Amino acid sequence: MSEQVSSELKLYGQLFWTFAKIGTFTLGGGYAMIPLIQHEVVTKRHWLKDEEFMNMLVLAQAAPGVIAVNASIFIGYKIRGWKGMLVTSLGSILPSFTIILMIAACFMRFKDLPQVEAVFKGIRPAVVALIAAPLFKMAKAAKISWLTAIIPIGVTLIIWLGNFSPVWVIMITIATSLLFVFMKQRRTK
């Protein structure tokens, strides 16, 4: 086997195991995986720069589906195209699929045990912390101040208290952003 083929296989293995490891040992879903993905992809392996990671994360959030899988797809594609995308998405999906399958097979027998209920109650605060930590880190990296934090807080309150559809909020945001960019480009010309 040539050295180039061996190097390619090694990279695909690293891509798969990076996301498989994160998918296997992270509780709390996609948002809890973000700091681990960032550490592996940006800090440890240097596959992406911080700014590239933040841009990819915005796309992953905007795309339909699970954010961790979307992130793995974007990262895999950036690093090795379609093959990289396939490898990283499999690495991200297979552990969760296998674990959920095993839990579903066993859960019906043990769901009413007080120990099982206690474990799930104990995991909840850790999951909240795992989700809150990347939010604060992303806010810091995106240079969000208390003044700019008013916008998402206000939108959340409008959706929650005003019974306003999030779809309309997204459409209004897109239209406003496009108008802002158009006006800004017109001013510079």
C-alpha positions as CSV (number, residue, x, y, z in Angstrom):
1,M,0.0,0.0,0.0
2,S,1.4,3.4,-1.0
3,E,2.2,6.0,1.6
4,Q,-0.4,8.4,0.2
5,V,-3.2,5.8,0.5
6,S,-2.1,4.9,4.0
7,S,-2.1,8.6,4.9
8,E,-5.6,9.0,3.5
9,L,-6.9,6.0,5.4
10,K,-5.3,7.3,8.6
11,L,-7.1,10.6,8.2
12,Y,-10.4,9.0,7.5
13,G,-9.9,6.9,10.6
14,Q,-9.1,10.0,12.7
15,L,-12.2,11.7,11.3
16,F,-14.5,8.7,12.1
17,W,-13.0,8.1,15.6
18,T,-13.1,11.8,16.6
19,F,-16.8,12.0,16.0
20,A,-17.5,8.5,17.2
21,K,-15.7,9.3,20.5
22,I,-17.7,12.5,21.0
23,G,-21.0,10.8,20.0
24,T,-20.3,7.9,22.4
25,F,-19.4,9.8,25.6
26,T,-21.5,13.0,25.4
27,L,-24.8,13.2,27.3
28,G,-27.3,15.9,26.5
29,G,-27.5,15.9,22.8
30,G,-26.1,18.1,20.0
31,Y,-25.5,21.3,22.0
32,A,-23.6,19.4,24.7
33,M,-21.3,18.1,21.9
34,I,-20.3,21.5,20.6
35,P,-17.4,22.3,23.1
36,L,-16.0,18.8,22.5
37,I,-16.2,19.1,18.7
38,Q,-14.6,22.5,19.0
39,H,-11.8,21.2,21.2
40,E,-11.1,18.3,18.9
41,V,-11.4,20.0,15.5
42,V,-10.0,23.5,16.3
43,T,-7.7,23.2,19.3
44,K,-6.3,19.6,19.2
45,R,-6.3,18.7,15.5
46,H,-6.3,22.2,13.8
47,W,-8.6,21.0,11.1
48,L,-10.5,24.4,11.3
49,K,-9.7,27.8,12.6
50,D,-11.9,29.4,15.4
51,E,-13.6,31.7,12.9
52,E,-14.3,28.8,10.5
53,F,-15.8,26.8,13.3
54,M,-18.1,29.6,14.3
55,N,-19.3,30.1,10.8
56,M,-19.8,26.4,10.4
57,L,-21.7,26.3,13.6
58,V,-24.1,29.0,12.4
59,L,-24.8,27.0,9.3
60,A,-25.2,23.8,11.3
61,Q,-27.8,25.6,13.5
62,A,-29.7,27.0,10.5
63,A,-29.8,23.7,8.6
64,P,-32.6,21.3,9.5
65,G,-31.7,18.3,11.6
66,V,-29.5,17.6,14.7
67,I,-26.8,20.3,15.2
68,A,-24.0,17.7,16.0
69,V,-24.7,15.7,12.8
70,N,-24.9,18.9,10.8
71,A,-21.6,20.1,12.3
72,S,-20.0,16.7,11.5
73,I,-21.2,16.9,7.9
74,F,-19.9,20.4,7.4
75,I,-16.5,19.6,9.0
76,G,-16.1,16.3,7.1
77,Y,-17.0,18.0,3.8
78,K,-14.5,20.9,4.5
79,I,-11.7,18.5,5.3
80,R,-12.2,15.7,2.7
81,G,-15.3,16.4,0.5
82,W,-18.0,13.9,0.1
83,K,-16.0,11.0,1.5
84,G,-15.1,13.0,4.6
85,M,-18.7,14.0,5.0
86,L,-19.8,10.4,4.9
87,V,-17.2,9.3,7.4
88,T,-17.8,12.0,10.0
89,S,-21.6,11.7,9.8
90,L,-21.3,7.9,10.3
91,G,-19.0,8.6,13.2
92,S,-21.5,11.0,14.7
93,I,-24.6,8.9,14.2
94,L,-23.6,5.3,14.8
95,P,-22.7,5.5,18.5
96,S,-26.0,7.3,19.4
97,F,-28.0,4.9,17.3
98,T,-26.4,1.8,18.9
99,I,-26.7,3.1,22.4
100,I,-30.4,4.1,22.0
101,L,-31.1,0.8,20.5
102,M,-29.6,-1.0,23.5
103,I,-31.3,1.3,26.0
104,A,-34.7,0.8,24.3
105,A,-34.2,-3.0,24.4
106,C,-33.5,-2.8,28.2
107,F,-35.4,0.2,29.4
108,M,-38.9,-1.3,29.5
109,R,-37.7,-3.8,32.1
110,F,-36.0,-1.3,34.4
111,K,-37.8,2.0,33.9
112,D,-39.8,1.8,37.1
113,L,-36.9,1.1,39.4
114,P,-36.1,4.0,41.8
115,Q,-32.4,3.7,41.0
116,V,-33.0,4.4,37.3
117,E,-35.2,7.4,38.1
118,A,-32.5,8.7,40.5
119,V,-29.8,8.4,37.8
120,F,-31.9,10.3,35.3
121,K,-32.6,13.1,37.9
122,G,-28.9,13.3,38.6
123,I,-28.0,13.6,35.0
124,R,-30.3,16.6,34.4
125,P,-28.1,19.3,36.0
126,A,-25.0,18.1,34.2
127,V,-26.8,18.2,30.9
128,V,-27.9,21.8,31.6
129,A,-24.3,22.8,32.4
130,L,-23.1,21.0,29.2
131,I,-25.5,23.1,27.1
132,A,-24.9,26.4,29.0
133,A,-21.1,26.2,28.7
134,P,-20.9,26.4,24.9
135,L,-23.6,29.0,24.8
136,F,-21.4,31.4,26.9
137,K,-18.3,30.5,25.0
138,M,-20.0,31.1,21.6
139,A,-21.4,34.4,22.9
140,K,-17.9,35.5,23.9
141,A,-16.4,34.4,20.5
142,A,-19.2,36.1,18.6
143,K,-18.5,39.3,20.7
144,I,-22.1,39.4,22.0
145,S,-22.5,42.1,24.6
146,W,-25.3,42.6,27.1
147,L,-26.8,45.2,24.7
148,T,-26.9,42.7,21.8
149,A,-28.1,40.0,24.0
150,I,-31.4,41.9,24.4
151,I,-32.4,40.9,20.8
152,P,-32.5,37.1,21.4
153,I,-34.0,37.6,24.8
154,G,-36.7,39.8,23.4
155,V,-37.4,37.5,20.5
156,T,-37.7,34.5,22.9
157,L,-40.2,36.5,25.0
158,I,-42.2,37.5,21.9
159,I,-42.4,33.8,20.8
160,W,-43.2,32.5,24.3
161,L,-45.5,35.1,25.7
162,G,-46.9,36.6,22.5
163,N,-47.7,33.2,20.9
164,F,-45.8,34.3,17.8
165,S,-44.6,31.7,15.3
166,P,-40.8,31.2,15.2
167,V,-41.2,30.7,11.4
168,W,-42.3,34.4,11.1
169,V,-39.4,35.5,13.3
170,I,-36.9,33.7,11.0
171,M,-38.5,35.1,7.9
172,I,-38.5,38.7,9.3
173,T,-34.9,38.3,10.4
174,I,-33.8,37.1,6.9
175,A,-35.7,40.0,5.2
176,T,-34.3,42.5,7.6
177,S,-30.7,41.1,7.2
178,L,-31.0,41.2,3.4
179,L,-32.3,44.8,3.5
180,F,-29.5,45.8,5.9
181,V,-26.8,44.3,3.6
182,F,-28.4,45.9,0.6
183,M,-28.5,49.3,2.2
184,K,-24.9,49.0,3.5
185,Q,-23.7,48.0,0.0
186,R,-25.6,50.9,-1.5
187,R,-24.1,53.4,1.0
188,T,-20.5,52.2,0.2
189,K,-21.0,52.7,-3.5
